[in-house]
Amino acid sequence: MFNDFIIPVTVLDNFWPDPEFLVSYSKTLEYDRSSKDRYYPGVRSHIEETNPELFYSVVNNVLALFFEITPETEWGASLSFQITDSSLGEGWIHRDDETLFSFILYLNEFNDPESGTSIFDRKVFDNKIDTPETRKIKRDFHRGLTGMDENYLKTLEKYNRQFEETLEVKNKFNRLLVFDSNTYHGVKKYMDDRLTMVGFVNYVKARKLY
């Protein structure tokens, strides 16, 4: 079982054989518009709960980029459609700490290429800004409990200033981005109706291909 290895940042175009189906299917689902316990921007619909066949197929296809998939392969993951919009402005730079690696599939046929995902290095650790209060400001905004006021924008700017961009992955239809949980990442510019499929792989029991 692998829980402590590094997945390289990987970008693959034309990932899914029928991305138009994914777009159409995403429009039939209900999304978690309740603010309770939400810790991410926008809304999500959890595919593992609504379409297990699609869930296993997508995750296995991602895993096959790095592992030998056999009947003995074991893994744990979650998978969702996520919709965000331009009212979010700039995203918070963060890591997905409680998982092994993450992946994003971009699903807007007509998109703003600048609304992809950037990879960052952390160059400063500012204890005055990386605080429980800062995390509460971020969480309350994502839950829709607060707006984009002056305090929010100043806190976001100070927090993101701790990081340096090292790679920008443009938003391109049917492009897959995979990265390790230790990777700092964020959205520099949200667009309206930004549709992605987001996955989090928590553990894998399989033979690596690299």
N, C-alpha and C positions, 0 to 999 in steps of 0.2 A: 504494500500500500504506500502511495506517495503523498506526503503532506508537507515536504520540506524542500522540494526542488523548484527550479526556476523555469517557468514557461517563457520563451522569448516573445517579445512583441511581434505579432504576426498579422499581416494584412493580406487578404485573399479576395480578389474580385470575382464576380459571378459565382458566388458560393452556393446559392440554393437553385435547384433546377427549375422551379416554378415560383419565382418571387411574387408574381401577380396574384397567385392564389393566397399567399400570406397576407398581402395587402387587403384583398377582398374579405378574407376570413377575419382579420382584425376588426373589421367594421361591424361584425355580427356579435361581438362580445360586449359584456358589461365591464366597466372599469371601476376601480376602488376610489370613488370620489369622496369617501369619508375621510376626515382629517385624523382620525384616531390612529395612533402608532405609525403614521406615515413618516418616513425618514428620507425620502427621495423626492426629486422635483417631478411635477406632472402627475400622471395617473398610470396605473398598471393593471393588466389583466393576466392572471396566472395560468399559463398554458398547461402546466402539469395537472391542473385540476379540471380543465375543460376538454382537453384533447391529449390523452396520454400517448396515443400513437404518434402524433406529431412531436410531442415532447421527446420521446425516446429517439425518434429519427433525427431530429436536429442535434441533440446532444451527442449522439453517437457519431454523426458526421463531423462535428467539431473535434471530438476526441480522436477520431481517426487521423487527424493531422499530426498527432504526436504519439499515439499509442497503437499497438496491435489490438484490434477489436476481435475478440473470440467469444464463444458462449460462456467462458469463465470470467470475462471482464465484469468488474463490479464498479459502480460509481454512485455518487449522490449529487444531485444538482437541483436547481430551480430555473424556470424559464418563463419569461413574461413578454408581452407587448407593452411598450411604454410610449405614451404620447405627452409631448411637452409643447410649449408655445413661446413666442417672443417676449411675453410679459415677464419671463424669468430673467431676461437680460443676459448676464454672464453667469456661468456656473461656478460652484465652489470646487477648488482643486482638492482631491481626496484620494484615499486608497480604499480598496474593498477588503478590509482587514480580516473579516471573519469567513474567508473562503480561500480556496486554493488558487483558482484563476477565474477570470471573467471574460465574457465576449459580448460584442455588440454587432448586430446586423442592421445596416441602414436600409430603410424601406420606403423612402420618398422618391418617386419617379421624377418629380419636378422639385428640385431642392435647392437650397443655398449651400454650395460647397463649403463655405466657411463655418457651417454649423455641424462640423464633424467633432472629433475628439482629439485633444492635444495631450501629449505625454510630457511630464515635467520632472525635474530634479529639485529636491528641496535644498536651498542654499542657506537658509536662515531658520533657526528655531527660536521664535519670539514668545517667551512665556507670558508676556503681557497681553498677547492677542490669542494665543492658543489656549483658551480657558473654557470651563463649563458654560460661562455666560455666552461666549461666542458660539458654542455648539447649540445653545438654546435659541439664539437669534436665527441661526440657520434652520434649525428644526421647525421653529414656529412659522417661518416664512414658507417652507415647503408644505406645511400642513394648512396653509391659508389662514393662519391665525393672525398674522401681521402682514403689512404691506411693504413695498419697497421705499421706505422712508430714508431720511438722511442718515440715521444711525445704522440702518441695515447696509446701505451702500458704502459707508465709511468702514464698517467692520469687514465687509467682503473685500474691499480694496486692500486694506491692511493685511488681511489674512493671505490673499492670493499673492501679495507682493513678496512673500517668503519663498516663492518658487520661480524656477527658470524653465522656460519651454525648451524641449530638446527635439520634439518631433510633432508635426501636425498631420493628422489623418483626415483628409477631406471627406465630407459627406457625399457618398456616391451610391446610387441605387444598387442593392444586392452586394455591397462590399462588407466583408467580415473583418472585424478587428478583435484580436485575442491578446490578453496581457495577464501577467502574473499579479497576484494580489498585492505584492510589494510595490507595484507601479503607481506613482502618482499620476492622476489624469483628471481632465475636466473639459467642459464645453466653453469655448470662448464667446460663442454667440448662438443663442437659441433662435430657431425659426418657428413660425406658426405651424401647427399640426405636424411637428417633427415626430415621425414614427420610426421606432427602432424595436428590435427584438433583443432583449438583454438576458444573458444567462450567467449563472454563478455555479461553478463546479466546486463542490466541497471536499470530495475525496475521490481517488481513482485507485483501483487495484487492477493493474494491467502491465504489460511489458512496454517500456518506452521504445520509440523508433529512433531516438537520437541520443 
